[in-house]
Amino acid sequence: QLQASGGGLVQAGGSLRLSCTSSGRTISTDTVGWFRQAPGKERALVAAGTWSDGTTYYADSVKGRFTLSRDSAKNTLYLQMNHLKPEDTAVYYCAVRSISSIGYYHYEYGYWGQGTLVTVSS
């Protein structure tokens, strides 16, 4: 089970850190990713990481502003989001894929957290 948290309301230019904690399943060997879904839009990959070889992926829209990290001892994945923009407003989901390669589409991930809302005001 994945539990996402850390969303909230922030002004443009601000920062948030999202957390995704896995209970009952270790994520140290999986591929983990953060997706977001804005109203009326499809769920899209924001960032993903394959810890077995350190491969990471960031969507162009967040590159240089968002950073993935993890705490293996806590079985937790983080998404640090800096310099937030109104267009980052969405529900953010963490997801796990039990294959050690980046998956770019939501259907490639089998385990999902419940989503956390990020709202960036202008």
MDAnalysis code that builds the backbone (N, CA, C; Angstrom):
import MDAnalysis as mda
import numpy as np

u = mda.Universe.empty(366, n_residues=122, atom_resindex=np.repeat(np.arange(122), 3), trajectory=True)
u.add_TopologyAttr("name", ["N", "CA", "C"] * 122)
u.add_TopologyAttr("resid", np.arange(1, 123))
u.add_TopologyAttr("resname", ["GLN", "LEU", "GLN", "ALA", "SER", "GLY", "GLY", "GLY", "LEU", "VAL", "GLN", "ALA", "GLY", "GLY", "SER", "LEU", "ARG", "LEU", "SER", "CYS", "THR", "SER", "SER", "GLY", "ARG", "THR", "ILE", "SER", "THR", "ASP", "THR", "VAL", "GLY", "TRP", "PHE", "ARG", "GLN", "ALA", "PRO", "GLY", "LYS", "GLU", "ARG", "ALA", "LEU", "VAL", "ALA", "ALA", "GLY", "THR", "TRP", "SER", "ASP", "GLY", "THR", "THR", "TYR", "TYR", "ALA", "ASP", "SER", "VAL", "LYS", "GLY", "ARG", "PHE", "THR", "LEU", "SER", "ARG", "ASP", "SER", "ALA", "LYS", "ASN", "THR", "LEU", "TYR", "LEU", "GLN", "MET", "ASN", "HIS", "LEU", "LYS", "PRO", "GLU", "ASP", "THR", "ALA", "VAL", "TYR", "TYR", "CYS", "ALA", "VAL", "ARG", "SER", "ILE", "SER", "SER", "ILE", "GLY", "TYR", "TYR", "HIS", "TYR", "GLU", "TYR", "GLY", "TYR", "TRP", "GLY", "GLN", "GLY", "THR", "LEU", "VAL", "THR", "VAL", "SER", "SER"])
u.atoms.positions = np.array([
    [0.842, -1.194, 0.000],
    [0.000, 0.000, 0.000],
    [0.876, 1.241, 0.000],
    [0.516, 2.211, -0.848],
    [1.263, 3.452, -0.930],
    [0.437, 4.580, -0.326],
    [1.111, 5.424, 0.432],
    [0.444, 6.548, 1.074],
    [1.164, 7.818, 0.660],
    [0.459, 8.678, -0.079],
    [1.040, 9.938, -0.527],
    [0.578, 11.062, 0.387],
    [1.448, 12.030, 0.597],
    [1.118, 13.178, 1.433],
    [1.994, 14.356, 1.045],
    [1.684, 15.508, 1.599],
    [2.526, 16.680, 1.406],
    [1.946, 17.744, 0.506],
    [0.816, 17.468, -0.108],
    [0.210, 18.469, -0.964],
    [-0.348, 19.625, -0.160],
    [-0.748, 20.671, -0.856],
    [-1.312, 21.828, -0.190],
    [-1.399, 23.003, -1.123],
    [-1.673, 24.156, -0.536],
    [-1.787, 25.401, -1.276],
    [-0.505, 26.203, -1.089],
    [0.061, 26.646, -2.187],
    [1.296, 27.417, -2.114],
    [1.260, 28.504, -3.184],
    [1.930, 29.589, -2.935],
    [2.009, 30.649, -3.929],
    [3.043, 30.303, -4.991],
    [2.849, 30.873, -6.145],
    [3.813, 30.683, -7.227],
    [5.208, 31.071, -6.736],
    [6.163, 30.247, -7.092],
    [7.533, 30.455, -6.645],
    [7.882, 29.702, -5.376],
    [6.881, 29.168, -4.721],
    [7.105, 28.450, -3.480],
    [7.514, 27.010, -3.703],
    [7.604, 26.283, -2.598],
    [8.069, 24.900, -2.634],
    [7.154, 23.993, -1.819],
    [7.126, 22.756, -2.208],
    [6.466, 21.699, -1.452],
    [7.298, 20.430, -1.595],
    [7.179, 19.561, -0.608],
    [7.801, 18.254, -0.716],
    [6.727, 17.199, -0.528],
    [6.546, 16.407, -1.541],
    [5.599, 15.302, -1.474],
    [6.315, 14.048, -0.973],
    [5.594, 13.259, -0.205],
    [6.127, 12.005, 0.310],
    [5.239, 10.850, -0.129],
    [5.859, 9.739, -0.336],
    [5.127, 8.520, -0.697],
    [5.739, 7.376, 0.099],
    [4.987, 6.883, 1.048],
    [5.477, 5.823, 1.914],
    [4.827, 4.502, 1.552],
    [5.650, 3.496, 1.450],
    [5.159, 2.171, 1.119],
    [5.112, 1.311, 2.374],
    [3.980, 0.705, 2.618],
    [3.865, -0.222, 3.739],
    [3.640, -1.623, 3.181],
    [4.404, -2.544, 3.680],
    [4.225, -3.913, 3.247],
    [4.915, -4.258, 1.951],
    [5.603, -3.287, 1.371],
    [6.317, -3.551, 0.134],
    [7.532, -2.640, 0.083],
    [8.677, -3.233, -0.146],
    [9.864, -2.418, -0.256],
    [9.959, -1.826, -1.650],
    [10.350, -0.572, -1.712],
    [10.449, 0.077, -3.014],
    [11.889, 0.227, -3.464],
    [12.795, -0.389, -2.736],
    [14.204, -0.159, -3.043],
    [14.626, -0.761, -4.372],
    [13.896, -1.746, -4.867],
    [14.298, -2.363, -6.122],
    [13.298, -2.109, -7.241],
    [12.277, -1.330, -6.954],
    [11.262, -1.046, -7.958],
    [11.585, 0.245, -8.696],
    [10.802, 0.490, -9.696],
    [10.755, 1.811, -10.310],
    [9.597, 2.561, -9.677],
    [9.876, 3.748, -9.221],
    [8.838, 4.549, -8.592],
    [8.658, 5.829, -9.381],
    [7.442, 6.302, -9.412],
    [7.181, 7.493, -10.189],
    [6.116, 8.367, -9.574],
    [6.144, 9.615, -9.975],
    [5.114, 10.579, -9.613],
    [4.393, 11.006, -10.889],
    [3.084, 10.878, -10.849],
    [2.236, 11.352, -11.929],
    [1.405, 12.512, -11.417],
    [0.869, 13.283, -12.319],
    [-0.082, 14.314, -11.928],
    [-1.219, 14.370, -12.928],
    [-2.350, 14.782, -12.402],
    [-3.527, 14.888, -13.247],
    [-4.265, 16.174, -12.903],
    [-4.324, 17.058, -13.864],
    [-5.058, 18.301, -13.717],
    [-6.472, 18.080, -14.247],
    [-7.409, 18.905, -13.827],
    [-8.794, 18.751, -14.288],
    [-8.883, 18.761, -15.810],
    [-9.555, 17.759, -16.343],
    [-9.753, 17.685, -17.784],
    [-8.566, 17.181, -18.565],
    [-7.512, 16.798, -17.864],
    [-6.310, 16.313, -18.550],
    [-6.004, 14.886, -18.147],
    [-5.187, 14.244, -18.951],
    [-4.797, 12.881, -18.654],
    [-3.708, 12.865, -17.577],
    [-3.618, 11.725, -16.913],
    [-2.570, 11.547, -15.918],
    [-1.228, 11.427, -16.643],
    [-0.287, 12.234, -16.228],
    [0.992, 12.314, -16.926],
    [2.152, 12.110, -15.964],
    [3.187, 11.485, -16.464],
    [4.387, 11.248, -15.653],
    [5.146, 12.548, -15.441],
    [5.488, 12.805, -14.200],
    [6.262, 13.984, -13.835],
    [7.720, 13.614, -13.614],
    [7.924, 12.563, -12.846],
    [9.280, 12.136, -12.524],
    [9.252, 10.668, -12.151],
    [10.351, 9.981, -12.432],
    [10.445, 8.569, -12.087],
    [11.895, 8.207, -11.845],
    [12.078, 7.175, -11.059],
    [13.428, 6.727, -10.762],
    [13.500, 5.231, -10.608],
    [14.562, 4.674, -11.146],
    [14.836, 3.244, -11.000],
    [16.047, 3.120, -10.112],
    [15.826, 2.669, -8.893],
    [16.884, 2.739, -7.906],
    [17.979, 1.710, -8.136],
    [17.687, 0.665, -8.859],
    [18.707, -0.365, -9.071],
    [19.922, 0.180, -9.812],
    [19.705, 1.147, -10.705],
    [20.836, 1.701, -11.444],
    [20.898, 3.221, -11.392],
    [20.015, 3.822, -10.609],
    [20.056, 5.267, -10.443],
    [19.477, 6.061, -11.585],
    [18.796, 5.406, -12.508],
    [18.203, 6.120, -13.633],
    [17.045, 6.982, -13.150],
    [16.990, 8.204, -13.618],
    [15.875, 9.078, -13.297],
    [15.341, 9.725, -14.570],
    [14.099, 10.121, -14.483],
    [13.439, 10.806, -15.590],
    [12.653, 11.971, -15.017],
    [12.714, 13.099, -15.693],
    [11.899, 14.256, -15.352],
    [11.246, 14.787, -16.622],
    [9.975, 15.087, -16.523],
    [9.308, 15.726, -17.646],
    [9.959, 17.083, -17.897],
    [9.958, 17.499, -19.146],
    [10.592, 18.782, -19.497],
    [10.010, 19.936, -18.695],
    [8.740, 19.838, -18.407],
    [8.066, 20.946, -17.722],
    [8.531, 21.127, -16.284],
    [9.168, 20.106, -15.706],
    [9.590, 20.202, -14.307],
    [11.093, 20.065, -14.137],
    [11.776, 19.805, -15.213],
    [13.223, 19.598, -15.136],
    [13.904, 20.827, -14.555],
    [14.775, 20.595, -13.590],
    [15.461, 21.694, -12.936],
    [14.707, 22.275, -11.762],
    [13.440, 21.904, -11.602],
    [12.641, 22.425, -10.483],
    [12.247, 21.327, -9.507],
    [12.038, 20.124, -10.012],
    [11.608, 18.996, -9.185],
    [12.761, 18.013, -9.037],
    [12.829, 17.384, -7.857],
    [13.893, 16.424, -7.602],
    [13.351, 15.224, -6.841],
    [13.691, 14.052, -7.332],
    [13.339, 12.807, -6.647],
    [14.398, 12.461, -5.619],
    [13.956, 11.874, -4.527],
    [14.894, 11.301, -3.578],
    [14.170, 10.193, -2.816],
    [14.911, 9.465, -2.051],
    [14.280, 8.398, -1.283],
    [15.018, 8.205, 0.025],
    [14.293, 7.631, 0.970],
    [14.862, 7.226, 2.242],
    [14.560, 5.740, 2.369],
    [15.548, 4.913, 2.083],
    [15.328, 3.472, 2.082],
    [14.931, 2.957, 3.453],
    [15.517, 3.525, 4.487],
    [15.207, 3.068, 5.841],
    [13.740, 3.287, 6.176],
    [13.171, 4.353, 5.615],
    [11.766, 4.658, 5.866],
    [10.859, 4.142, 4.752],
    [11.484, 3.531, 3.742],
    [10.721, 3.033, 2.595],
    [9.848, 4.135, 2.008],
    [10.454, 5.297, 1.860],
    [9.710, 6.489, 1.449],
    [10.393, 7.151, 0.271],
    [9.567, 7.601, -0.658],
    [10.020, 8.344, -1.822],
    [9.563, 9.790, -1.668],
    [10.401, 10.707, -2.098],
    [10.071, 12.122, -1.989],
    [10.110, 12.783, -3.363],
    [9.292, 13.818, -3.519],
    [9.387, 14.682, -4.686],
    [9.471, 16.111, -4.170],
    [10.659, 16.680, -4.252],
    [10.860, 18.070, -3.863],
    [10.498, 18.946, -5.043],
    [9.576, 19.853, -4.819],
    [9.092, 20.719, -5.894],
    [9.405, 22.161, -5.545],
    [10.258, 22.770, -6.321],
    [10.654, 24.158, -6.110],
    [10.185, 25.032, -7.267],
    [10.166, 26.328, -7.019],
    [9.777, 27.298, -8.049],
    [8.452, 26.884, -8.698],
    [7.491, 26.587, -7.869],
    [6.212, 26.095, -8.368],
    [5.490, 27.161, -9.184],
    [4.765, 26.672, -10.177],
    [4.017, 27.530, -11.076],
    [2.539, 27.156, -11.023],
    [1.650, 28.070, -11.370],
    [0.221, 27.734, -11.377],
    [-0.094, 26.511, -12.240],
    [0.649, 26.315, -13.295],
    [0.397, 25.156, -14.157],
    [0.831, 23.834, -13.530],
    [1.470, 23.890, -12.373],
    [1.781, 22.661, -11.638],
    [0.598, 22.180, -10.806],
    [-0.451, 22.961, -10.760],
    [-1.633, 22.585, -9.993],
    [-2.237, 21.299, -10.538],
    [-2.384, 20.319, -9.665],
    [-2.895, 19.007, -10.071],
    [-2.983, 18.113, -8.841],
    [-3.621, 16.973, -9.034],
    [-3.518, 15.905, -8.041],
    [-2.296, 15.074, -8.407],
    [-1.439, 14.880, -7.443],
    [-0.197, 14.143, -7.657],
    [-0.332, 12.742, -7.060],
    [0.093, 11.772, -7.846],
    [0.018, 10.373, -7.442],
    [1.412, 9.754, -7.474],
    [1.709, 8.954, -6.459],
    [2.913, 8.143, -6.543],
    [2.511, 6.743, -6.995],
    [3.430, 6.095, -7.674],
    [3.136, 4.774, -8.227],
    [4.405, 3.950, -8.273],
    [4.219, 2.659, -8.224],
    [5.349, 1.732, -8.225],
    [5.176, 0.719, -9.352],
    [6.282, 0.430, -9.966],
    [6.328, -0.534, -11.070],
    [7.399, -1.552, -10.717],
    [7.016, -2.819, -10.680],
    [7.947, -3.859, -10.242],
    [8.823, -4.349, -11.375],
    [9.280, -3.428, -12.183],
    [10.235, -3.690, -13.254],
    [11.264, -2.579, -13.175],
    [12.522, -2.947, -13.273],
    [13.582, -1.960, -13.115],
    [13.872, -1.214, -14.404],
    [12.874, -0.511, -14.879],
    [13.058, 0.395, -16.011],
    [11.952, 1.432, -15.948],
    [12.231, 2.595, -16.469],
    [11.262, 3.689, -16.399],
    [10.039, 3.347, -17.249],
    [8.887, 3.517, -16.662],
    [7.637, 3.411, -17.406],
    [7.065, 4.803, -17.564],
    [6.622, 5.136, -18.744],
    [6.199, 6.501, -19.024],
    [4.688, 6.690, -19.003],
    [3.969, 5.598, -18.883],
    [2.515, 5.666, -18.941],
    [1.918, 5.051, -17.686],
    [0.763, 5.589, -17.299],
    [0.175, 5.180, -16.023],
    [-0.142, 3.691, -16.000],
    [-0.476, 3.109, -17.147],
    [-0.852, 1.693, -17.163],
    [0.346, 0.763, -16.968],
    [1.532, 1.323, -16.945],
    [2.729, 0.529, -16.699],
    [3.026, 0.367, -15.213],
    [2.238, 1.011, -14.378],
    [2.453, 0.966, -12.934],
    [1.299, 0.230, -12.271],
    [1.655, -0.708, -11.399],
    [0.625, -1.551, -10.815],
    [0.155, -1.154, -9.437],
    [0.916, -0.294, -8.780],
    [0.577, 0.078, -7.409],
    [0.516, 1.603, -7.332],
    [-0.555, 2.081, -6.730],
    [-0.807, 3.518, -6.706],
    [-1.146, 4.011, -5.315],
    [-0.675, 5.214, -5.016],
    [-1.127, 5.903, -3.830],
    [-2.436, 6.608, -4.131],
    [-3.022, 7.227, -3.124],
    [-4.358, 7.791, -3.251],
    [-4.378, 9.193, -3.867],
    [-3.248, 9.820, -4.027],
    [-3.223, 11.160, -4.605],
    [-3.227, 12.240, -3.548],
    [-2.495, 13.305, -3.851],
    [-2.464, 14.454, -2.962],
    [-2.557, 15.706, -3.824],
    [-3.390, 16.649, -3.418],
    [-3.673, 17.818, -4.228],
    [-2.639, 18.916, -3.996],
    [-2.100, 19.414, -5.080],
    [-1.192, 20.556, -5.057],
    [-1.862, 21.702, -5.795],
    [-2.000, 22.818, -5.112],
    [-2.609, 23.998, -5.715],
    [-1.616, 25.147, -5.628],
    [-1.287, 25.719, -6.786],
    [-0.334, 26.821, -6.828],
    [-1.085, 28.070, -7.278],
    [-1.107, 29.045, -6.430],
    [-1.815, 30.284, -6.739],
    [-0.863, 31.296, -7.376],
    [-1.421, 32.102, -8.246],
    [-0.587, 33.095, -8.950],
    [-0.492, 34.393, -8.179],
])
